[in-house]
């Protein structure tokens, strides 16, 4: 999947229309200026490659030939009535191919969410507290980026899996920086880790532990069952809840100098 503005498709149509409507006396090109006949032909031909329209591109040989024939003409050359008629016939035929090929292309519009869609797609770190995201484990960063895309595209249950898996990655990272690895005598499971952290001598905010327990009982465990589905509002609530928990875990590690903040 690639990100592409639908304005590019509209631009091709506008170029074709300009060329089709060209009348005698319109400039082929002018010195220091663009948007004349040859410029519009060049933009349309280039766009066919950029937009992935191979059928229309193959059908554009006559238009390409007209461009090649006149591209080296003198500045301020004006189009003749014969050339205008030739172009009109070329473009009318080409537009039939363009329209037919365009019928098989669909644009899926990302609708607004409560969470900023641009950030969900392209700037997940901006949804966390400053400097937090890049200190999270690599897998947690990956999962939250994937969750952002899933929310933007309304794949709510898939987003929930990524959110919870990312949060568990950060929890394991947080836990292992509080408990010496050599003293670990049980698997790194969510609720046993939280239970062990409650007994830890190092001060851990109760709100963090309570929120981690809440996420495990009310979200992580139910999400694992195949009959559970999220809607778009539920998963955004879960996203915000887990962002808060991740912020708190990394912030605690920073405050207690248990991780380096150096890049």
C-alpha positions in Angstrom: 0.0 0.0 0.0 1.2 3.5 -0.8 0.0 6.9 0.2 -1.1 8.9 -2.8 -3.2 12.0 -3.1 -6.4 11.7 -5.3 -5.5 15.2 -6.5 -2.9 13.5 -8.7 -5.7 11.7 -10.6 -7.7 14.9 -10.9 -4.6 16.6 -12.3 -4.3 14.1 -15.1 -7.9 14.7 -16.1 -7.3 18.4 -16.0 -4.2 18.1 -18.2 -6.2 16.0 -20.7 -9.0 18.5 -20.8 -6.6 21.4 -21.4 -5.0 19.6 -24.3 -8.3 18.6 -25.7 -9.7 22.1 -25.7 -6.6 23.7 -27.1 -7.4 26.2 -30.0 -5.3 27.7 -32.7 -3.1 30.4 -31.4 -2.4 28.8 -27.9 1.3 28.5 -27.2 3.1 25.2 -27.4 5.6 26.7 -24.9 6.8 30.1 -23.7 10.1 31.0 -22.3 10.1 31.2 -18.5 6.5 30.0 -18.3 4.8 26.6 -17.9 1.3 25.3 -18.1 1.1 25.5 -21.9 0.5 22.6 -24.3 3.8 20.8 -24.1 4.0 21.2 -20.4 0.5 19.7 -19.9 1.4 16.8 -22.2 4.6 16.1 -20.2 2.8 16.3 -16.9 0.1 13.9 -18.0 2.5 11.4 -19.4 4.7 11.4 -16.3 1.6 11.0 -14.1 0.6 7.9 -15.9 3.8 6.2 -14.7 3.5 7.7 -11.2 -0.1 6.6 -10.7 0.4 3.1 -12.1 -1.8 3.3 -15.1 0.0 0.9 -17.5 -2.9 0.5 -20.0 -3.3 4.2 -20.5 0.4 4.6 -20.7 0.6 2.0 -23.5 -2.2 3.7 -25.3 -0.5 7.1 -25.1 2.1 6.5 -27.9 0.5 9.0 -30.2 0.5 11.7 -27.5 4.1 10.9 -26.7 4.9 11.1 -30.4 3.3 14.5 -30.7 5.4 15.7 -27.7 8.6 14.3 -29.1 8.0 15.9 -32.5 7.4 19.4 -31.0 9.4 19.4 -27.8 12.3 21.3 -29.4 10.2 23.9 -31.1 11.1 27.6 -30.5 9.6 29.5 -27.6 6.4 31.4 -28.3 5.5 28.9 -31.0 1.7 28.8 -31.3 -0.4 25.8 -32.2 -2.0 25.6 -35.6 -5.6 24.6 -36.3 -4.3 21.3 -37.8 -2.2 20.6 -34.7 -5.1 21.5 -32.4 -7.4 19.1 -34.3 -4.8 16.3 -34.2 -4.4 16.7 -30.4 -8.1 16.8 -29.9 -8.5 13.4 -31.7 -5.6 11.9 -29.8 -6.8 12.9 -26.4 -10.5 12.0 -27.0 -9.4 8.5 -27.8 -6.9 8.3 -24.9 -9.5 9.6 -22.4 -11.7 6.6 -23.2 -8.9 4.3 -22.1 -8.1 6.4 -19.1 -11.7 6.4 -17.9 -12.0 2.7 -18.4 -8.8 2.0 -16.5 -9.8 4.4 -13.7 -13.0 2.4 -13.1 -10.9 -0.3 -11.6 -9.1 2.0 -9.2 -10.6 2.8 -5.8 -9.6 5.3 -3.1 -10.3 4.4 0.5 -10.8 7.6 2.5 -9.6 7.5 6.1 -12.2 9.2 8.3 -11.6 11.3 11.4 -11.2 9.6 14.7 -11.1 10.9 18.2 -7.3 10.4 18.0 -5.6 12.5 15.3 -5.5 10.3 12.2 -2.3 11.9 10.8 -0.5 11.0 14.1 -2.0 7.5 14.1 -0.5 6.9 10.6 2.7 8.9 10.6 3.7 10.2 14.0 2.8 7.7 16.8 5.6 9.2 19.1 3.6 12.4 19.2 0.8 10.6 21.0 3.1 9.7 23.9 4.7 12.1 26.5 7.8 13.8 25.2 10.9 11.5 24.9 9.0 8.4 26.0 8.3 6.5 22.8 11.9 6.1 21.7 12.9 4.7 25.0 10.4 1.9 24.8 11.5 -1.5 23.5 11.7 -1.9 19.8 8.9 -4.4 19.7 6.6 -2.1 21.7 7.4 0.7 19.3 6.6 -1.6 16.4 3.3 -2.7 17.9 2.0 0.8 18.7 2.8 1.9 15.2 0.9 -1.0 13.8 -1.9 -0.3 16.2 -2.1 3.3 15.0 -2.6 2.1 11.4 -5.2 -0.4 12.5 -7.2 2.3 14.3 -7.0 4.7 11.4 -8.2 1.9 9.0 -10.8 0.8 11.6 -9.4 -2.7 12.2 -10.3 -2.3 15.8 -9.7 -5.9 17.2 -6.4 -6.1 15.4 -5.4 -2.8 16.9 -6.3 -4.1 20.4 -3.9 -7.1 19.9 -1.0 -4.8 18.9 -1.8 -2.3 21.8 -1.8 -5.1 24.4 1.2 -6.8 23.0 3.2 -3.5 22.9 2.2 -2.8 26.5 3.3 -6.2 27.6 6.7 -5.7 25.9 7.1 -2.5 27.9 6.0 -4.2 31.1 8.6 -6.9 30.7 11.3 -4.2 30.0 10.1 -2.3 33.0 10.0 -5.4 35.2 13.5 -6.6 34.2 15.0 -3.2 35.0 13.5 -3.4 38.5 14.2 -7.0 39.3 17.7 -8.5 38.8 17.6 -11.0 35.9 19.5 -13.5 37.9 16.7 -13.5 40.6 13.9 -14.3 38.1 12.5 -17.6 38.9 9.2 -17.6 37.0 8.1 -16.8 33.4 7.5 -13.2 32.4 3.8 -13.4 32.6 1.7 -10.2 33.0 -0.1 -10.7 36.3 2.8 -12.5 38.1 5.1 -9.6 37.1 2.6 -7.1 38.5 2.2 -9.2 41.7 6.0 -9.3 42.1 6.3 -5.6 41.5 3.8 -4.9 44.3 6.2 -6.5 46.7 9.3 -4.7 45.3 11.2 -2.5 47.7 11.7 0.2 45.1 8.8 2.6 45.2 6.3 2.0 42.4 3.2 4.2 42.1 0.0 2.4 43.1 -1.9 4.0 40.2 0.6 2.3 37.7 0.2 -1.1 39.3 -3.6 -0.8 39.6 -3.8 0.2 35.9 -1.6 -2.7 34.8 -3.9 -5.1 36.8 -7.0 -3.5 35.3 -5.6 -3.9 31.8 -4.7 -7.5 32.4 -8.1 -8.5 33.9 -10.5 -6.5 31.8 -8.7 -6.2 28.5 -5.8 -8.5 27.9 -7.4 -11.8 29.0 -10.8 -11.2 27.4 -9.1 -10.1 24.1 -7.5 -13.5 23.8 -10.9 -15.2 23.5 -12.1 -15.6 19.8 -15.6 -14.3 20.5 -14.5 -10.9 21.7 -14.6 -8.0 19.2 -13.7 -4.3 19.7 -15.5 -1.3 18.1 -13.6 1.8 17.1 -14.5 3.7 20.3 -13.5 0.9 22.6 -10.1 0.5 21.0 -9.3 4.2 21.1 -10.1 4.1 24.9 -7.8 1.2 25.2 -5.1 2.9 23.2 -5.2 6.0 25.5 -5.2 3.9 28.6 -2.2 1.9 27.5 -0.3 5.0 26.3 -0.8 6.4 29.8 0.6 3.2 31.3 3.6 3.1 29.0 4.3 6.7 29.7 4.3 6.0 33.5 6.5 2.9 33.2 9.2 4.6 31.1 9.0 7.8 33.2 9.6 5.7 36.3 12.7 4.1 34.8 14.0 7.6 33.8 13.4 9.0 37.3 15.1 6.1 39.0 18.0 6.2 36.5 17.4 2.6 35.5 17.7 3.3 31.8 19.9 5.7 29.8 18.2 8.6 28.0 21.2 9.1 25.7 20.4 8.7 22.0 
